[in-house]
Amino acid sequence: MATPTSVDDYLAGLPEAPRATLEKLRKTIKAAAPEATEAISYQMPAFKLHGRFLVSFAAFKDHCSLFPASEAVIEACGDELKPFFSGKGTIRFTVDRPLPTALVKKIMKTRIGENAAVSRR
């Protein structure tokens, strides 16, 4: 895949199944963080809030990943996250077993709270 210049470009370059899964994830993230802006970071879609990283996501050969890069997310989501957690801030899922919408919303709420706390410092 050529280096994408936008999230739309990134998604357009994917096969149908992972594209549909990540488009649903994108929609859920946008709903949970309506003020967040989209960007391409490290050649994958990312969301930033007030210039600070929130999450990124990507498709791979056999799975998709969400990267919240946060210990607070691991603590806040606990057992809900265990079936998807793959270590060091990576959440893996497949097109056959996507992340539950409620879990994505919880992840986003946690990340937004973390960003707000950093901004207040």
Backbone hydrogen bonds in HBPLUS format (Angstrom, degrees):
<---DONOR---> <-ACCEPTOR-->    atom                        ^
c    i                          cat <-CA-CA->   ^        H-A-AA   ^      H-
h    n   atom  resd res      DA  || num        DHA   H-A  angle D-A-AA Bond
n    s   type  num  typ     dist DA aas  dist angle  dist       angle   num
A0010-TYR N   A0006-SER O   3.00 MM   4  6.32 159.1  2.05 148.4 154.0     1
A0011-LEU N   A0007-VAL O   2.93 MM   4  6.18 172.1  1.93 159.3 160.0     2
A0012-ALA N   A0008-ASP O   2.90 MM   4  6.00 155.0  1.97 147.2 154.6     3
A0013-GLY N   A0009-ASP O   3.26 MM   4  6.44 134.1  2.48 141.3 151.0     4
A0013-GLY N   A0010-TYR O   3.15 MM   3  5.47 140.6  2.32 103.7 114.3     5
A0014-LEU N   A0011-LEU O   3.11 MM   3  5.44 167.3  2.13 115.4 118.1     6
A0019-ARG N   A0015-PRO O   3.05 MM   4  6.04 154.9  2.12 157.3 164.9     7
A0020-ALA N   A0016-GLU O   2.93 MM   4  6.07 161.4  1.96 154.4 158.1     8
A0021-THR N   A0017-ALA O   3.10 MM   4  6.34 160.6  2.14 151.1 156.5     9
A0022-LEU N   A0018-PRO O   2.88 MM   4  6.04 163.8  1.91 151.3 155.2    10
A0023-GLU N   A0019-ARG O   2.80 MM   4  5.95 146.3  1.91 147.1 157.2    11
A0024-LYS N   A0020-ALA O   3.10 MM   4  6.27 152.8  2.18 142.8 148.8    12
A0025-LEU N   A0021-THR O   3.10 MM   4  6.38 156.0  2.16 142.0 148.9    13
A0026-ARG N   A0022-LEU O   2.80 MM   4  5.96 160.7  1.83 145.9 151.4    14
A0027-LYS N   A0023-GLU O   2.99 MM   4  6.18 157.6  2.04 144.0 149.3    15
A0028-THR N   A0024-LYS O   3.01 MM   4  6.27 156.1  2.07 148.7 154.9    16
A0029-ILE N   A0025-LEU O   2.89 MM   4  6.18 160.0  1.93 155.7 161.3    17
A0030-LYS N   A0026-ARG O   2.88 MM   4  6.12 165.5  1.90 153.7 157.8    18
A0031-ALA N   A0027-LYS O   2.98 MM   4  6.18 154.4  2.05 144.6 151.4    19
A0032-ALA N   A0028-THR O   3.00 MM   4  6.19 149.9  2.09 144.8 152.9    20
A0033-ALA N   A0029-ILE O   2.85 MM   4  5.97 137.7  2.03 149.2 161.2    21
A0036-ALA N   A0033-ALA O   2.96 MM   3  5.45 159.9  2.00 119.2 125.9    22
A0037-THR N   A0048-LYS O   2.75 MM  11  5.31 159.2  1.79 157.3 162.0    23
A0048-LYS N   A0037-THR O   2.87 MM  11  5.31 157.2  1.92 150.4 158.2    24
A0039-ALA N   A0046-ALA O   2.92 MM   7  5.18 144.0  2.05 146.0 146.4    25
A0046-ALA N   A0039-ALA O   2.82 MM   7  5.18 147.9  1.92 154.7 151.8    26
A0041-SER N   A0044-MET O   2.90 MM   3  5.46 165.2  1.92 159.8 157.0    27
A0044-MET N   A0041-SER O   3.10 MM   3  5.46 151.2  2.19 108.9 116.8    28
A0057-PHE N   A0045-PRO O   2.98 MM  12  5.73 150.4  2.07 150.9 156.8    29
A0047-PHE N   A0055-VAL O   2.76 MM   8  5.48 154.7  1.82 167.9 169.7    30
A0054-LEU N   A0047-PHE O   2.80 MM   7  5.48 152.6  1.87 161.7 153.3    31
A0049-LEU N   A0052-ARG O   2.74 MM   3  5.20 154.1  1.80 150.1 152.8    32
A0052-ARG N   A0049-LEU O   3.00 MM   3  5.20 165.4  2.02 112.2 115.8    33
A0056-SER N   A0067-PHE O   3.17 MM  11  5.14 141.3  2.33 120.1 131.4    34
A0067-PHE N   A0056-SER O   2.73 MM  11  5.14 171.3  1.74 155.8 155.3    35
A0058-ALA N   A0065-SER O   3.02 MM   7  5.45 149.5  2.11 147.0 151.7    36
A0065-SER N   A0058-ALA O   2.89 MM   7  5.45 158.4  1.93 154.3 158.6    37
A0060-PHE N   A0063-HIS O   2.73 MM   3  5.29 156.3  1.78 167.8 169.4    38
A0064-CYS N   A0093-PHE O   2.72 MM  29  5.37 166.9  1.74 168.9 169.4    39
A0093-PHE N   A0064-CYS O   2.94 MM  29  5.37 158.2  1.99 149.2 151.3    40
A0066-LEU N   A0091-ILE O   2.83 MM  25  5.11 151.4  1.91 144.2 154.0    41
A0091-ILE N   A0066-LEU O   2.95 MM  25  5.11 156.6  2.01 156.3 161.6    42
A0075-GLU N   A0071-GLU O   2.96 MM   4  6.28 158.7  2.00 153.3 159.2    43
A0076-ALA N   A0072-ALA O   2.80 MM   4  5.93 162.0  1.83 149.2 154.6    44
A0077-CYS N   A0073-VAL O   2.93 MM   4  5.88 155.6  1.99 149.3 154.5    45
A0078-GLY N   A0074-ILE O   3.03 MM   4  5.73 135.5  2.24 136.5 145.7    46
A0080-GLU N   A0077-CYS O   2.93 MM   3  5.57 128.1  2.20 160.2 157.8    47
A0081-LEU N   A0078-GLY O   3.07 MM   3  5.63 140.2  2.23 112.7 122.5    48
A0084-PHE N   A0081-LEU O   2.82 MM   3  5.47 150.0  1.91 125.9 135.5    49
A0085-PHE N   A0081-LEU O   2.87 MM   4  5.75 135.6  2.07 151.7 161.1    50
A0092-ARG N   A0084-PHE O   2.75 MM   8  5.11 155.5  1.81 158.9 150.2    51
A0086-SER N   A0090-THR O   2.87 MM   4  5.44 167.0  1.89 163.4 159.0    52
A0090-THR N   A0087-GLY O   3.10 MM   3  5.61 153.8  2.17 117.6 125.3    53
A0097-ARG N   A0094-THR O   3.14 MM   3  4.98 136.6  2.34  92.3 104.5    54
A0103-LEU N   A0100-PRO O   3.02 MM   3  5.28 123.1  2.35 103.3 117.5    55
A0104-VAL N   A0100-PRO O   3.07 MM   4  6.47 158.3  2.12 155.8 162.0    56
A0105-LYS N   A0101-THR O   2.95 MM   4  6.23 161.5  1.99 155.4 160.3    57
A0106-LYS N   A0102-ALA O   3.04 MM   4  6.23 151.0  2.12 139.6 147.4    58
A0107-ILE N   A0103-LEU O   2.88 MM   4  6.15 157.3  1.93 151.6 157.8    59
A0108-MET N   A0104-VAL O   2.90 MM   4  6.15 162.3  1.93 151.9 156.7    60
A0109-LYS N   A0105-LYS O   2.91 MM   4  6.11 158.3  1.95 147.3 153.3    61
A0110-THR N   A0106-LYS O   3.04 MM   4  6.23 159.2  2.08 147.2 152.3    62
A0111-ARG N   A0107-ILE O   2.92 MM   4  6.22 162.5  1.95 152.9 157.8    63
A0112-ILE N   A0108-MET O   2.85 MM   4  5.99 162.7  1.87 155.9 160.3    64
A0113-GLY N   A0109-LYS O   3.02 MM   4  6.17 157.3  2.07 142.9 149.3    65
A0114-GLU N   A0110-THR O   2.91 MM   4  6.22 152.4  1.98 147.7 155.7    66
A0115-ASN N   A0111-ARG O   2.95 MM   4  6.21 164.1  1.97 151.6 155.2    67
A0116-ALA N   A0112-ILE O   2.94 MM   4  6.17 156.1  2.00 148.3 155.1    68
A0117-ALA N   A0113-GLY O   2.99 MM   4  6.19 155.0  2.05 146.8 153.1    69
A0118-VAL N   A0114-GLU O   3.04 MM   4  6.33 155.4  2.10 151.4 157.6    70
A0119-SER N   A0115-ASN O   2.96 MM   4  6.16 156.3  2.02 147.4 154.2    71
A0120-ARG N   A0116-ALA O   3.03 MM   4  6.26 140.6  2.19 143.7 153.5    72
A0121-ARG N   A0118-VAL O   3.20 MM   3  5.42 145.2  2.33 102.1 111.9    73
